[in-house]
Amino acid sequence: MIDTEACPHGLMEEIGTLAREVRDVLDAGLPARQRAAGIHSAFAKRGYHALVVPRESGGRGLDHLTAGLIYEALSYELPGTLHGTMTTAHCALMISSGLTNEFHLERLEAIAGEDHPGAFCLTERDAGSDIGAVGTRAETIPGGFTITGEKAIAINHAIAKTLVVFATLPPASGRAALNAFVVDPSAEGIRQGPALDTPGMAGGILGPISFDRARVPHECLLGERGSGYLLFMETLDKGRPLVAACCTGEADRALDCAIDHARKRYQFGKPLYAFQDVSFRIAELSTRLKAARLLWKDALERIDRGRPFTMEASMAKLFASSTLMDIASFALELTGYRSVGRNTELERIYHGARLMKSIDGTEAVQKMVIASQL
């Protein structure tokens, strides 16, 4: 169960109100785009997409540890609904890190507002974990750039009002060629493809975005020329423990469901919890859940204190996402047919767990990062 005493004062009451609003959107049977927009709006009007954005830029200006506590609590109450909100938060974090002109500041302030989702456009058919393989290309033209290429998947692709787009910019090569651009999705030459059917992502919408010599002004370039790789790594390093907090909240919810079922369900004259195979497994998973929480708290405290945190961030993401997957699998197996029907809570958590293992880097990527820091 979530430690309500650790959360900021009044948060749980606010989350309770939010949960009712989000569930109303989920139950309304809306098309994917309207559903994603409605859920994003519910989170955004309380600033949950801009928790660490400075107050002077329209955010809540919280420290990273407090943001983690909030994301864990949100994920416990509303599992599977934070993908779009977290994506917008990642966009805001990157723009804040690479901000160099008034245009960037205006976009950051717009994102921190209530109705301005962001989309993070990196992944391509042949580029994901290997960001050096990005094929989307920018070319310099008088007054700005053109961008050409296709992003295979982008969360918030159909509702975003700002895109953070990664593209290579010659004549540089390798990592030095990678740049980030802050782009208006209404620009000519940009097209959003159809939404993908993504079980476990109730609160988001995901699909491809293509760029056909899309013209963008020179101020769209984020940070110094050639800084895209460093901006990307900084954003992921700071985002991973927040994703880990989300994983922990969902895992906590799934484990509570499993424990409740194990105590109420009788077989052979006694509750399932009385069987050692069940109770010992719950004990093991509860221990891992506690460890996952300590890992992401450690990583976020390091960020707030200005200490090195890259390795700890990847450890937190690796362990929390794996723990979520194992707890969701156990809960689904324990509850049996009650949770295998389409759109049950545990079914959503299970499918969401598979997504969370890849967000902000797969298990293999986290292990690569950890090994590089040892």
C-alpha positions in Angstrom: 0.0 0.0 0.0 1.2 3.5 -0.8 2.8 5.4 2.1 0.3 8.3 2.3 2.3 10.0 5.0 5.3 10.4 2.6 3.2 12.3 0.0 2.8 16.1 0.1 -0.1 17.4 2.3 -3.5 17.0 0.7 -2.2 15.0 -2.3 -4.2 11.9 -1.7 -7.5 13.8 -1.6 -6.5 15.6 -4.8 -5.6 12.3 -6.5 -8.9 10.8 -5.4 -10.7 13.5 -7.2 -8.5 13.1 -10.3 -9.0 9.4 -10.3 -12.8 9.8 -10.6 -12.3 12.2 -13.5 -10.0 9.9 -15.4 -12.2 6.9 -14.8 -15.1 8.8 -16.2 -13.1 9.5 -19.4 -12.0 5.8 -19.6 -15.6 4.7 -19.2 -17.0 7.1 -21.7 -16.1 4.9 -24.7 -14.4 7.8 -26.5 -12.2 7.4 -29.6 -8.5 7.0 -28.8 -7.6 10.6 -29.6 -10.3 12.1 -27.5 -9.7 9.7 -24.7 -5.9 10.6 -24.6 -6.6 14.3 -24.8 -9.2 14.1 -22.0 -6.8 12.2 -19.7 -3.9 14.5 -20.5 -6.1 17.5 -19.7 -7.2 16.0 -16.3 -3.5 15.5 -15.3 -2.3 18.8 -16.8 -4.8 21.1 -15.0 -3.2 20.0 -11.8 0.4 20.4 -13.1 1.3 16.7 -12.9 3.0 17.0 -16.3 5.3 19.8 -15.1 6.2 18.9 -11.6 9.9 19.7 -11.9 9.5 22.6 -14.4 10.5 25.8 -12.6 7.7 28.0 -11.3 8.9 30.9 -13.4 8.2 28.8 -16.5 4.7 27.8 -15.3 5.6 24.5 -13.6 5.2 23.4 -10.0 8.9 23.7 -9.3 9.1 20.6 -7.1 12.2 18.7 -6.3 12.7 15.3 -8.1 12.1 13.2 -5.0 8.7 14.8 -4.4 7.8 14.3 -8.0 8.7 10.6 -7.7 6.4 10.3 -4.6 3.6 11.9 -6.6 4.1 9.7 -9.7 4.1 6.6 -7.5 0.8 7.6 -5.9 -0.7 8.4 -9.3 0.4 5.1 -10.8 -1.1 3.2 -7.8 -4.5 4.9 -8.2 -4.5 5.1 -12.0 -2.3 2.4 -13.5 -1.7 2.5 -17.2 -2.7 6.2 -17.6 0.5 8.2 -17.1 2.3 7.4 -20.4 1.1 10.6 -22.1 1.7 12.8 -19.0 5.2 11.4 -18.6 6.0 12.0 -22.2 5.0 15.6 -22.0 7.1 15.8 -18.8 10.1 14.4 -20.7 9.7 17.0 -23.4 9.5 19.8 -20.9 12.6 18.5 -19.1 14.6 18.4 -22.4 13.5 21.9 -23.5 14.4 23.3 -20.0 17.8 21.7 -20.3 18.5 23.0 -23.8 16.7 26.3 -23.7 18.7 29.0 -25.6 16.1 31.5 -27.0 12.7 33.1 -26.5 11.0 30.5 -28.7 12.1 27.7 -26.5 10.9 29.6 -23.4 7.5 30.2 -25.0 7.2 26.5 -25.8 8.2 25.5 -22.3 5.7 27.8 -20.8 3.0 26.5 -23.2 3.7 22.9 -22.3 3.6 23.8 -18.6 0.1 25.1 -19.2 -3.0 23.0 -19.1 -3.6 22.0 -22.7 -0.3 21.5 -24.6 0.8 17.9 -24.8 4.3 17.1 -26.1 5.6 14.2 -28.2 9.1 12.8 -28.0 10.2 11.9 -31.6 13.2 9.6 -31.5 12.4 6.0 -32.3 12.6 4.9 -36.0 12.4 1.6 -37.8 16.1 1.1 -37.6 17.0 3.4 -34.6 15.9 3.2 -31.0 18.4 2.0 -28.4 21.1 2.8 -31.0 20.4 6.5 -31.3 23.4 6.9 -33.5 21.4 5.1 -36.3 18.8 7.9 -36.5 18.0 8.3 -40.2 15.8 11.4 -40.0 17.9 14.2 -41.6 17.9 18.0 -41.2 19.3 20.3 -43.8 20.2 23.9 -43.4 18.2 26.4 -45.6 18.0 30.2 -45.5 16.2 31.1 -42.3 16.0 27.6 -40.8 16.0 23.9 -41.6 14.1 21.2 -43.4 13.5 17.9 -41.7 12.9 14.6 -43.6 12.3 11.1 -42.2 9.9 9.0 -40.3 9.5 8.2 -36.6 8.0 4.8 -36.1 6.4 5.5 -32.8 5.8 8.6 -30.7 3.6 8.7 -27.6 1.0 11.6 -27.9 1.6 11.7 -31.6 -2.0 12.6 -32.5 -2.6 15.1 -29.7 0.8 16.8 -29.4 1.1 20.6 -29.8 4.9 20.5 -29.6 7.3 17.9 -30.9 10.8 17.3 -29.8 12.4 15.8 -32.9 15.8 14.2 -33.3 17.6 14.4 -36.6 21.1 14.4 -37.9 22.5 17.6 -39.3 25.5 17.5 -41.7 28.4 18.0 -42.2 29.0 16.5 -38.7 28.9 12.8 -38.3 28.2 10.2 -35.6 26.9 11.5 -32.2 28.1 15.1 -33.1 25.5 15.1 -35.9 22.5 14.4 -33.7 20.4 17.4 -32.9 17.1 18.1 -31.2 14.5 20.4 -32.7 11.4 21.9 -31.0 8.8 21.7 -33.7 5.2 22.8 -34.2 3.3 19.7 -35.5 1.1 21.9 -37.7 4.1 22.8 -39.9 3.7 21.9 -43.6 5.2 18.5 -44.4 4.4 16.8 -41.0 1.9 14.1 -40.9 0.6 11.9 -38.0 -0.1 8.3 -39.0 -2.9 6.1 -37.6 -2.9 5.3 -33.9 -1.6 1.9 -33.0 -3.6 -0.5 -30.9 -1.6 -0.6 -27.7 -2.9 -2.7 -24.8 -1.8 -1.4 -21.4 -1.7 2.3 -22.6 -5.1 3.4 -21.6 -4.1 7.0 -21.0 -2.0 7.6 -24.1 -2.0 7.4 -27.9 0.9 6.2 -29.9 1.7 6.1 -33.6 4.1 7.2 -36.4 5.0 10.7 -37.5 6.5 11.5 -40.9 8.5 14.5 -42.0 8.6 15.4 -45.7 11.0 18.4 -46.0 9.2 20.0 -43.2 10.4 23.6 -42.9 11.2 24.9 -39.4 12.8 28.2 -38.4 16.4 28.4 -37.1 15.3 29.0 -33.5 13.8 25.5 -33.4 17.3 24.0 -32.9 17.5 23.1 -29.2 20.7 23.7 -27.4 24.0 24.2 -29.2 24.5 22.6 -32.6 25.5 19.0 -32.1 24.2 18.7 -28.6 21.3 16.4 -29.3 23.0 13.3 -27.9 23.9 14.9 -24.6 20.5 16.5 -24.2 18.9 13.1 -24.9 21.1 11.3 -22.3 20.5 13.9 -19.6 16.8 13.7 -20.1 16.8 9.9 -19.9 19.0 9.8 -16.9 16.7 12.2 -15.0 13.5 10.5 -16.3 14.4 6.9 -15.5 13.9 7.0 -11.8 10.6 8.8 -12.3 9.5 6.0 -14.6 10.8 3.6 -11.9 8.5 5.4 -9.4 5.6 4.8 -11.8 6.5 1.1 -12.1 6.6 0.8 -8.3 3.1 2.3 -7.9 1.6 -0.1 -10.5 3.4 -3.0 -8.9 2.1 -2.0 -5.5 -1.4 -1.9 -6.9 -1.1 -5.4 -8.5 0.4 -6.9 -5.3 -2.4 -5.5 -3.2 -4.9 -7.1 -5.6 -3.0 -10.4 -5.3 -2.9 -10.3 -1.5 -6.6 -9.4 -1.3 -7.5 -12.3 -3.5 -5.2 -14.7 -1.7 -6.9 -13.9 1.7 -10.5 -14.1 0.3 -10.3 -17.0 -2.1 -10.7 -20.4 -0.4 -9.5 -23.7 -1.8 -9.4 -27.1 0.0 -11.0 -25.4 3.0 -8.5 -22.6 3.6 -7.5 -19.3 2.0 -4.8 -19.3 -0.7 -2.7 -17.2 1.6 -2.4 -20.1 4.0 -0.5 -22.1 1.3 3.2 -21.6 1.8 3.9 -21.5 -1.9 1.6 -18.4 -2.2 2.5 -16.6 1.0 6.3 -17.1 0.5 6.0 -15.8 -3.1 4.1 -12.7 -1.8 6.8 -12.2 0.9 9.5 -12.3 -1.8 7.8 -9.9 -4.1 7.0 -7.5 -1.2 10.7 -7.4 -0.4 11.5 -6.6 -4.1 8.9 -3.9 -4.1 10.4 -2.2 -1.1 13.9 -2.4 -2.7 12.6 -0.9 -5.9 11.2 2.0 -3.9 14.5 2.6 -2.1 16.4 2.5 -5.4 14.4 5.2 -7.2 14.3 7.4 -4.1 18.1 7.1 -3.9 18.5 8.1 -7.5 16.2 11.1 -7.2 17.8 12.3 -4.0 21.1 12.2 -5.8 19.7 14.5 -8.6 18.4 16.9 -6.0 21.7 17.0 -4.2 23.8 17.5 -7.3 25.5 14.1 -6.9 26.3 11.6 -9.7 23.2 9.6 -10.5 23.5 8.0 -14.0 24.2 4.5 -12.7 21.6 4.7 -9.9 19.0 5.9 -12.3 19.5 2.9 -14.6 19.6 0.5 -11.6 16.2 1.9 -10.4 14.6 1.6 -13.8 16.0 -1.9 -14.4 14.9 -3.2 -11.0 11.5 -1.5 -10.8 10.4 -2.5 -14.3 11.5 -6.1 -13.7 9.7 -6.2 -10.4 6.5 -4.8 -11.9 6.6 -7.4 -14.6 7.0 -10.2 -12.1 4.4 -9.0 -9.7 1.9 -8.4 -12.5 2.5 -11.9 -13.9 2.1 -13.5 -10.4 -1.1 -11.5 -9.7 -2.5 -12.5 -13.1 -1.7 -16.2 -12.5 -3.0 -16.2 -8.9 -6.4 -14.6 -9.8 -6.9 -16.9 -12.9 -9.8 -16.4 -15.1 -11.0 -13.3 -13.2 -8.2 -11.3 -14.7 -7.7 -12.7 -18.2 -10.8 -11.0 -19.6 -10.2 -8.0 -21.8 -9.7 -4.7 -19.9 -9.6 -5.9 -16.3 -7.3 -3.9 -14.0 -4.7 -6.6 -13.7 -4.8 -7.3 -17.4 -4.1 -3.6 -18.1 -1.3 -3.6 -15.5 0.3 -6.7 -17.1 0.3 -5.3 -20.6 1.5 -1.9 -19.3 4.3 -3.7 -17.5 5.6 -4.9 -20.8 5.6 -1.4 -22.1 7.3 0.0 -19.1 10.2 -2.4 -19.5 11.1 -0.6 -22.8 10.3 3.0 -21.9 13.5 5.1 -21.4 15.6 2.1 -22.4 15.3 -1.7 -22.4 16.8 -4.0 -19.8 19.8 -4.5 -22.0 20.3 -0.7 -22.3 20.1 -0.2 -18.5 22.7 -3.0 -18.0 25.0 -1.3 -20.6 24.7 2.0 -18.7 25.3 0.3 -15.3 28.3 -1.6 -16.6 29.8 1.5 -18.1 29.7 3.3 -14.7 31.3 0.5 -12.6 
